[in-house]
């Protein structure tokens, strides 16, 4: 990644013109601390 691209991406994140997308897989291994049950990360369909 060039320094210019990095700056452009950071500026877009800061001004809201770029919105990060995190898919459901990002929560795949997250569990409820009390029960150990997986945290639902999608609509279940």
Protein Blocks (a to p, Z undefined) as FASTA:
>chain_A
ZZklmmmmmmmmmnopaccdddfklmmmgccfklopacdfbeoZZ
